[in-house]
Structure formats: structure tokens, C-alpha cells
Amino acid sequence: MSNLFDLLVAGLATGAIYALVAVGFTLLWQTSQTINFAQGEFVMLPAFLMLAAMHAGAPFWLAIILGILLSMLLLGLAFKMLLVDPMMRHGVLPLAIATMALAIGIKESVKQFFSAEASPFPSIVPTGDISILGHAVSLQSIGVLVVAILAVFGLTSLLNRTSLGHQMQAAAQNPTVARIIGVPVERMILLTFLINAFLVALASLLITPIYLAKFSSGEVLGQAAFIAAIVGGFNQVRGAIAGGLLIGVLDNLAASYVSTQYRAAVPLIFLIVVILFRPQGLLGRAEERTA
């Protein structure tokens, strides 16, 4: 039971990070019909930007700020203006292929200009264990889970309780009507890209201390978050959150009770089952948006 409790806590912590990345998938799809297959590399890159800042002499707190700002500039603004906007005119499939090429480009660039070896990364939460209900639980897992929950709570509050969030939802649900009633749709779409860039930078900050900074880490993260978004419901933020938590727990349990060698297969099997019996995802709805 103690081992199961530890696995659940660690799985929820990992799943919360998957949820942050999956929410980005969902937001981009809702507002601009963009599927970003470089999302995993978007999580990997900010850690190396922060490491570069620290190697240049910046303290950790300043490196975090610079890494987040650069991520929002490169992975938010530049990504939208230099890749998504030009490619979107040619359709969703060419854009998806372009993001795949971008993923390869980012990964190989990091390998070439930073390092092919895994690098340690400082943690923003303390290490050690605390006792919860008689079980020793990692402070790092608790810290990651708390920070991720706060970020998700802040995002959902923005979307559901503010005028800006309502405008973003209107732009996502029906951009034509939103323009008629005065919603600056293009500005809302850009804001979504910036929010996605912030979320992936935060996910990078949380997960890299656990799995180290590696040029190849984006592949696993991107796949897990993509599965989470589909399982939960690709057109629902709450679905992406639920899917991320579920995949995180399922992945940890599979590694312990099935096999570490085949742990990646279990979420994929679960994904196939969900697609067969509920194609819109566990919390998703049938797609209503039209071109």
C-alpha cells in the first residue's frame, strides 16, 4: 500500500506536467486549429535557455525570468508569425508537417549547440521527504503538483471569470461572430500562443530537475501530452487536465506493475480503447466548429 501511495503521488505530479502541456495543445487547436507536433521540443528548449543564461553568469531566478520571456518570444510570438500564419493559408496538414520539421530542427540544434549529454538542472522546490498519512512522500513531487495545480487554476480562472477569457472563448468557438460583436480575434489567438509558451516554459522548469536536461526529452513529453489531450478531449481544457493526470498515474503504475520496458505501450493501448469507444475523449464533445 505504501508503494502504491508513492506511485500515485509521483504519477499525479508527472501527470500535472503532462496536463500543462496538453492544455497548450487544446488551446492552440481551439483558437487556431493548430496541432503543434513540436510541443514536446517546446518543453525541452526553455530548460536549455535557462542553463545558457546561468552559464553566462545569471543567477537562477534571473535565468528563470529570461528563459520564460525568451520562450514567449520564440515559442509564442515568433512561432505564430513566422510559421503558423504563413503555413495556415495552405491548410492544417502542411502546418502539421511544418511543426514536425520544426521539432526535428529544435532537437538537432540543441544537440549541436548545447550538448548531446544530459545535464543536471536545479529545482525550484526543495528536495527531501515529508510524512503524509504515515507515508514518506517526496517534497519535489508535492511541489511540482502544487505549482502545476496553481497554474491550471489560474488559467481556468482567466478563461471563465474574466472578460479577456470570455473573449478568448468566443474567438475559439466562433471567430466570425466574435469579430462581428467586436472581439479582437487575432489578438486573442496571439494571446493563446503566448499562454502556451508560458505553460511549456513552466512545464520545463518543473520536469527538467527530475529527468535532466536532454535534447531528446521532448519526444516522450510531447507524445505523453498529445495522448493526454486526446484521451481527455482535444477540444476541452478540463479534458486535457484530466487526461494529463490520468496518463501520468497510468504511466507510473505501468512502469511498476507491468514493465519499465513496455511502460510507453500501456498509455497507447488505453488511447486506442478510448478512441474506439469514445472518439471525442472522456470529457470532450463532438466537434462543432466549422470552417
C-alpha positions as CSV (number, residue, x, y, z in Angstrom):
1,M,0.0,0.0,0.0
2,S,2.9,2.3,0.8
3,N,4.4,1.7,-2.6
4,L,1.0,2.3,-4.3
5,F,0.6,5.6,-2.5
6,D,4.0,6.8,-3.5
7,L,3.3,5.8,-7.1
8,L,0.0,7.7,-7.1
9,V,1.6,10.9,-5.8
10,A,4.5,10.7,-8.2
11,G,2.1,9.9,-11.1
12,L,-0.1,12.8,-10.2
13,A,2.9,15.1,-10.2
14,T,4.1,13.9,-13.6
15,G,0.5,13.9,-14.8
16,A,0.1,17.6,-13.8
17,I,3.1,18.4,-16.0
18,Y,1.5,16.5,-18.9
19,A,-1.7,18.4,-18.2
20,L,0.1,21.8,-18.6
21,V,1.5,20.7,-22.0
22,A,-1.8,19.1,-23.0
23,V,-3.7,22.3,-22.2
24,G,-1.4,24.1,-24.7
25,F,-2.3,21.5,-27.4
26,T,-6.0,22.1,-26.6
27,L,-5.8,25.9,-26.6
28,L,-4.0,26.1,-29.9
29,W,-6.5,23.8,-31.5
30,Q,-9.5,25.6,-30.2
31,T,-8.4,29.1,-31.3
32,S,-6.4,28.5,-34.5
33,Q,-6.9,24.8,-35.5
34,T,-3.2,24.3,-35.0
35,I,-1.8,21.0,-34.0
36,N,1.8,21.6,-32.8
37,F,3.8,18.4,-33.1
38,A,6.8,20.4,-31.8
39,Q,5.1,20.8,-28.4
40,G,7.5,18.3,-26.7
41,E,10.5,20.2,-28.0
42,F,8.9,23.4,-26.8
43,V,9.0,21.9,-23.3
44,M,12.7,20.8,-23.7
45,L,14.1,24.1,-25.1
46,P,13.4,26.5,-22.2
47,A,15.5,24.5,-19.8
48,F,18.5,24.9,-22.1
49,L,17.8,28.6,-22.5
50,M,17.9,28.9,-18.7
51,L,21.0,26.8,-18.5
52,A,22.7,29.1,-21.1
53,A,21.7,32.1,-19.0
54,M,23.2,30.5,-15.9
55,H,26.4,29.6,-17.7
56,A,26.6,33.3,-18.8
57,G,26.6,34.3,-15.1
58,A,23.0,35.0,-14.4
59,P,21.6,33.8,-11.0
60,F,18.9,31.1,-11.1
61,W,16.0,33.4,-10.5
62,L,17.1,35.7,-13.3
63,A,17.7,32.7,-15.6
64,I,14.1,31.6,-15.0
65,I,12.7,35.0,-15.9
66,L,14.9,35.3,-19.1
67,G,14.0,31.7,-20.1
68,I,10.3,32.3,-19.7
69,L,10.5,35.7,-21.6
70,L,12.6,34.1,-24.4
71,S,10.2,31.2,-24.6
72,M,7.2,33.5,-25.0
73,L,9.1,35.5,-27.7
74,L,10.4,32.5,-29.7
75,L,7.8,29.8,-29.0
76,G,4.8,32.1,-28.8
77,L,5.2,35.2,-31.0
78,A,7.8,34.1,-33.5
79,F,6.2,30.6,-33.8
80,K,2.9,32.1,-34.7
81,M,4.1,34.9,-37.0
82,L,6.9,33.1,-38.8
83,L,5.4,29.6,-39.1
84,V,1.8,29.2,-38.2
85,D,0.4,32.3,-40.1
86,P,2.2,31.6,-43.4
87,M,1.5,27.9,-43.3
88,M,-2.1,28.1,-42.2
89,R,-3.1,29.5,-45.6
90,H,-2.1,26.1,-47.1
91,G,-4.2,24.1,-44.7
92,V,-3.9,22.1,-41.5
93,L,-1.8,19.2,-43.0
94,P,1.0,21.3,-44.3
95,L,1.1,23.1,-41.0
96,A,1.3,19.8,-39.1
97,I,4.2,18.7,-41.3
98,A,5.9,22.0,-40.7
99,T,5.7,21.6,-36.9
100,M,7.2,18.1,-37.3
101,A,10.1,19.6,-39.2
102,L,10.4,22.3,-36.5
103,A,10.6,19.6,-33.8
104,I,13.5,18.0,-35.6
105,G,15.2,21.3,-36.1
106,I,14.9,22.3,-32.5
107,K,16.2,18.9,-31.3
108,E,19.2,18.8,-33.6
109,S,20.0,22.5,-32.9
110,V,20.1,21.9,-29.1
111,K,22.2,18.7,-29.6
112,Q,24.6,20.7,-31.8
113,F,24.9,24.0,-29.9
114,F,24.4,22.9,-26.3
115,S,25.2,19.2,-25.6
116,A,24.3,15.7,-26.5
117,E,24.7,14.7,-22.9
118,A,22.1,15.0,-20.2
119,S,22.7,18.0,-17.9
120,P,21.5,18.5,-14.3
121,F,19.1,21.2,-13.7
122,P,18.3,23.0,-10.3
123,S,14.9,22.6,-8.8
124,I,12.6,25.4,-7.7
125,V,11.2,23.2,-5.0
126,P,13.2,21.7,-2.0
127,T,14.3,18.1,-2.1
128,G,13.7,15.5,0.7
129,D,10.7,13.8,2.0
130,I,7.7,14.6,4.2
131,S,5.3,12.3,6.0
132,I,1.7,12.3,4.8
133,L,-0.7,9.8,6.4
134,G,2.3,7.8,7.6
135,H,3.9,7.6,4.2
136,A,7.2,9.3,3.2
137,V,6.4,11.5,0.1
138,S,8.9,13.4,-2.0
139,L,8.8,17.1,-1.4
140,Q,9.7,17.6,-5.1
141,S,6.6,15.6,-6.2
142,I,4.4,17.7,-3.9
143,G,6.0,20.9,-5.0
144,V,5.5,20.1,-8.7
145,L,1.9,19.1,-8.1
146,V,1.1,22.3,-6.2
147,V,2.8,24.6,-8.7
148,A,1.1,22.9,-11.7
149,I,-2.3,23.0,-9.9
150,L,-1.9,26.7,-9.2
151,A,-1.0,27.3,-12.8
152,V,-4.1,25.4,-14.1
153,F,-6.3,27.1,-11.6
154,G,-5.0,30.5,-12.7
155,L,-5.6,29.6,-16.4
156,T,-9.2,28.3,-15.8
157,S,-9.9,31.4,-13.7
158,L,-8.7,33.6,-16.5
159,L,-10.8,31.8,-19.1
160,N,-14.0,31.5,-17.0
161,R,-14.1,34.6,-14.8
162,T,-12.6,37.4,-16.8
163,S,-13.7,39.5,-19.8
164,L,-10.5,38.6,-21.5
165,G,-11.1,34.9,-21.0
166,H,-14.6,35.2,-22.4
167,Q,-13.3,36.9,-25.4
168,M,-10.8,34.1,-25.9
169,Q,-13.5,31.5,-25.7
170,A,-15.7,33.5,-28.1
171,A,-12.8,33.7,-30.6
172,A,-12.3,29.9,-30.3
173,Q,-16.0,28.9,-30.6
174,N,-17.0,31.1,-33.5
175,P,-14.4,33.6,-34.8
176,T,-16.8,35.1,-37.4
177,V,-19.5,36.0,-34.9
178,A,-16.8,37.2,-32.4
179,R,-15.5,39.7,-35.0
180,I,-19.0,41.0,-35.6
181,I,-19.5,41.7,-31.9
182,G,-16.1,43.5,-31.6
183,V,-13.8,40.8,-30.2
184,P,-10.2,41.3,-31.5
185,V,-9.9,37.7,-32.7
186,E,-6.3,37.9,-33.9
187,R,-5.2,39.4,-30.6
188,M,-6.9,36.6,-28.7
189,I,-5.2,34.0,-30.9
190,L,-1.8,35.6,-30.3
191,L,-2.5,35.6,-26.6
192,T,-3.3,31.9,-26.7
193,F,0.1,31.3,-28.3
194,L,1.8,33.3,-25.6
195,I,-0.1,31.4,-22.9
196,N,1.0,28.1,-24.5
197,A,4.6,29.3,-24.5
198,F,4.4,30.2,-20.8
199,L,2.9,26.8,-20.0
200,V,5.6,24.9,-21.7
201,A,8.3,27.0,-20.1
202,L,6.7,26.3,-16.7
203,A,6.5,22.6,-17.5
204,S,10.1,22.6,-18.5
205,L,11.1,24.3,-15.2
206,L,9.1,21.6,-13.2
207,I,10.1,18.4,-15.1
208,T,13.7,19.0,-16.0
209,P,15.1,18.7,-12.5
210,I,13.5,15.2,-12.3
211,Y,14.5,13.9,-15.8
212,L,17.6,16.1,-16.5
213,A,18.0,18.5,-19.5
214,K,18.3,16.2,-22.6
215,F,17.9,17.2,-26.2
216,S,15.7,14.0,-26.7
217,S,13.4,14.5,-23.8
218,G,10.8,16.4,-25.9
219,E,9.8,13.2,-27.8
220,V,8.5,11.5,-24.7
221,L,6.9,14.6,-23.2
222,G,5.2,15.5,-26.5
223,Q,3.8,12.0,-27.0
224,A,2.5,11.8,-23.5
225,A,0.9,15.2,-23.6
226,F,-0.7,14.5,-27.0
227,I,-2.1,11.2,-25.8
228,A,-3.4,13.0,-22.7
229,A,-5.1,15.7,-24.8
230,I,-6.8,13.1,-27.0
231,V,-7.9,10.9,-24.1
232,G,-9.3,13.8,-22.1
233,G,-10.9,15.5,-25.1
234,F,-8.9,17.6,-27.5
235,N,-11.5,20.5,-27.5
236,Q,-11.8,20.8,-23.8
237,V,-9.3,22.3,-21.3
238,R,-10.8,20.3,-18.5
239,G,-10.4,17.2,-20.6
240,A,-6.7,17.9,-21.2
241,I,-6.2,18.4,-17.4
242,A,-8.0,15.1,-16.6
243,G,-6.2,13.3,-19.4
244,G,-2.8,14.5,-18.2
245,L,-3.4,13.4,-14.6
246,L,-4.7,10.0,-15.8
247,I,-1.9,9.3,-18.2
248,G,0.7,10.3,-15.5
249,V,-0.8,7.9,-13.0
250,L,-1.2,5.1,-15.6
251,D,2.4,5.5,-16.8
252,N,3.8,5.2,-13.3
253,L,1.6,2.2,-12.4
254,A,2.6,0.5,-15.7
255,A,6.3,1.0,-15.0
256,S,5.9,-0.6,-11.6
257,Y,3.4,-3.3,-12.2
258,V,3.9,-4.2,-15.9
259,S,7.4,-3.4,-17.1
260,T,9.6,-0.4,-17.5
261,Q,10.4,-1.7,-21.0
262,Y,6.8,-1.6,-22.1
263,R,5.5,1.3,-20.0
264,A,5.0,3.5,-23.0
265,A,2.7,0.9,-24.6
266,V,0.1,1.0,-21.8
267,P,-1.0,4.6,-22.4
268,L,-1.1,3.9,-26.2
269,I,-3.3,0.9,-25.6
270,F,-5.5,3.0,-23.4
271,L,-5.6,5.7,-26.1
272,I,-6.8,3.1,-28.7
273,V,-9.6,1.9,-26.3
274,V,-10.8,5.5,-25.7
275,I,-10.8,6.3,-29.5
276,L,-12.8,3.1,-30.2
277,F,-15.5,3.7,-27.6
278,R,-15.5,7.5,-27.2
279,P,-13.7,9.3,-30.1
280,Q,-14.3,12.7,-28.7
281,G,-12.4,11.9,-25.5
282,L,-13.6,11.2,-21.9
283,L,-14.7,14.8,-21.3
284,G,-14.8,16.0,-24.8
285,R,-17.7,16.9,-27.0
286,A,-18.3,16.3,-30.7
287,E,-16.6,18.9,-32.8
288,E,-19.0,21.8,-33.6
289,R,-16.7,24.3,-35.2
290,T,-16.9,24.7,-38.9
291,A,-14.5,26.3,-41.4
